[in-house]
Amino acid sequence: MKKRSRIAIIGAGIGGLTLALALRQRGIEADVFEQATQLTEIGAAIALSANGTRELERLGCLAALSAVSTEPTELIYRGWKSDARIAAFPVRHDRAYVRQFGAPYFGIHRADLQRILSGAHGGDRLHLGHRVERLVEREDGVHISFGNGEQVVADIVIGADGVRSAVRRHVSATAAMRYSRTSAFRGIVPIEALPSLPDPEAIQFWMGPNAHLLHYAIGGASKAVNYFAVVEGPGVWPNPEGSTAPIDHKTALDAFRGWHPAVIEMIDASRHTIRWGLFTVPPVLNWSRGRVALMGDSVHGMLPHHGQGANTTIEDAVTLAVLLSALPDRSNSRDLQELFSSYQSMRQRRTRTIQRSAWATNRELHLPDGPELKSRDRRVAAFPDRFGWIHAFDAQAVARQHVEDRELVPA
């Protein structure tokens, strides 16, 4: 017998769980289906900026996040050979970031964020071991077939299943992820293993020819540094079926030969056996089809150079929750189409602009030594003016204003 669900969320990552929590806050229960048999986040850490933390605070998660996060002292840009500061901006110092944007900036381990979100959600209506095999829309709803043999009929389906989204194949047959021809090495290193590192509690970019390294402290005690080292290549991704490919440690180390000792210490402190391919999702013409819509990386997967993948996903979740809470109880397919159309129009331009900027930033971070560095350094020094709009954004306020303008009453 097929089970019924009003709203089925596919994917129990950051976006899926945030959407479920935001809907529950508005009196709407959703079922979350996750293909993994247990909730474990792949990857090392994540940066949460104000546009994400302000929404997580509204969901009652900020105290738990703060307890296991580090708020960076500063944002610092450096070159690849010298530790001289090209530009620096206060974050925790004088509470400058919170005073400007109204919410904190956190470095947090992905596993801790996953634990906090899943703990807030609880086990009820969370279904693990459910890998989507097929979606079919019929008059009575969307029929979802899972690999474990179970079937569910849902009134609404939201695909929050990442850059390799199965739901996206149903919504847009022509949309597919794209390899950026860049890849990354990543790790977490105890601060005491980095004696050459200046300002260990700052978020820092080291920029150089064909590569850059970003790092920031994580954890409530700030005892570890998460790093993400990006390099050009390989030209063709060697593993079409996955996001990682095997390497040896020497490959990672050789990519940063001659860089500042702090960078070498960081790379060498981890034993690298894999590299991460960096993939994006090109602009998708339609974010929805019938009763099915996409969110997060499934529809706007982006390069991580602004640290906005998770934060824009949180924005999507809150936007959808506000709109869905305003959907009439006796809604019809036309009501849902209008809702999804509003959702896409509200989210597409912003996420596409951030996507494009992240692409441009890749080049800026990887410039070789030469005359272009002076103009790059001027642009880096103007970071707050150039990108403050990303952090200042209030997804809930924008969505609520849209609902009010349409004279709807959100739940």
Secondary structure by P-SEA (a helix, b strand, c coil): cbbbbcbbbccccaaaaaaaaaaaaacbbbbbbbcccbbbbcccccccccccaaaaaaaccaaaaaaacccccbbbbbccccccccbbbbccccccccccccbbbbbccaaaaaaaaaaaaccccccccccccccccccccbbbbccccbbbbbcbbbcccccccaaaaaacccbbbbccccccccccccccccccccccccbbbbbcccbbbbbbbbcccccbbbbbbbbccccccccccccbbbbcaaaaaaacccccaaaaaaaacccccbbbbbbbbcccccccccccccccccccccccccccaaaaaaaaaaaaaaaaaaccccccaaaaaaaaaaaaaacaaaaaaaaaaaaaaaaaaccccccaaaaaaaaaaaccccccccccccaaaaaaaaaaaaccccc
